[in-house]
Amino acid sequence: MHRIYLTGTNEYVLQKMQKNGFNVTVCGRCGEIVLHETPVKNDILKCWWCGFESDPCDFPDLVCVDD
């Protein structure tokens, strides 16, 4: 799993994205970054790079930020 720890401005931007209904995840098949709205519609996410479609559990968060 990719994990990037953000500081300063980057962490602030991620927190704003999360509060406005977006999440940054990683495709469970190819590893590309996938941006999606929350809550997930139809409980399925899709990677636009490789076409992989699956449950959100197969798209782990790129960054976990505690509020």
C-alpha positions as CSV (number, residue, x, y, z in Angstrom):
1,M,0.0,0.0,0.0
2,H,1.2,3.5,-0.8
3,R,1.3,5.8,2.2
4,I,2.4,9.4,2.0
5,Y,2.5,11.6,5.0
6,L,1.6,15.2,4.3
7,T,2.6,18.3,6.2
8,G,1.6,22.0,6.0
9,T,-0.3,23.1,2.9
10,N,-0.6,19.6,1.3
11,E,-2.3,18.3,4.5
12,Y,-4.6,21.3,4.6
13,V,-5.6,20.7,0.9
14,L,-6.3,17.0,1.6
15,Q,-8.4,17.8,4.6
16,K,-10.5,20.3,2.6
17,M,-11.0,17.7,-0.1
18,Q,-12.2,15.1,2.4
19,K,-14.5,17.6,4.1
20,N,-16.0,18.5,0.7
21,G,-16.8,14.9,-0.2
22,F,-13.8,13.6,-2.0
23,N,-11.3,10.8,-1.2
24,V,-7.9,10.0,-2.6
25,T,-7.4,6.2,-2.9
26,V,-5.1,3.8,-4.7
27,C,-6.2,1.2,-7.3
28,G,-5.9,-2.3,-5.8
29,R,-4.8,-3.7,-9.2
30,C,-2.5,-1.2,-10.9
31,G,-1.6,1.2,-8.0
32,E,-2.6,4.4,-9.7
33,I,-4.2,7.2,-7.7
34,V,-8.0,7.3,-7.9
35,L,-10.0,10.4,-6.8
36,H,-13.6,9.7,-6.0
37,E,-16.7,11.3,-4.3
38,T,-17.9,10.1,-0.9
39,P,-20.2,8.4,-0.2
40,V,-19.5,5.9,-3.0
41,K,-22.4,5.6,-5.5
42,N,-23.5,2.0,-6.1
43,D,-20.8,0.8,-3.7
44,I,-18.4,0.3,-6.7
45,L,-15.2,2.3,-7.6
46,K,-13.5,2.3,-11.0
47,C,-9.9,2.9,-11.9
48,W,-9.9,5.0,-15.1
49,W,-6.3,3.8,-15.8
50,C,-6.7,0.0,-15.9
51,G,-10.6,-0.3,-15.8
52,F,-10.6,-2.3,-12.6
53,E,-14.0,-2.1,-10.8
54,S,-14.6,-3.3,-7.3
55,D,-15.7,-2.6,-3.7
56,P,-14.1,0.4,-1.9
57,C,-12.1,-2.1,0.2
58,D,-10.0,-2.8,-2.9
59,F,-9.1,0.9,-3.2
60,P,-7.2,1.7,0.0
61,D,-6.8,5.3,1.1
62,L,-3.6,7.0,-0.2
63,V,-3.3,9.1,2.9
64,C,-5.0,8.8,6.3
65,V,-5.5,12.1,8.0
66,D,-6.9,12.4,11.5
67,D,-9.2,15.3,12.2
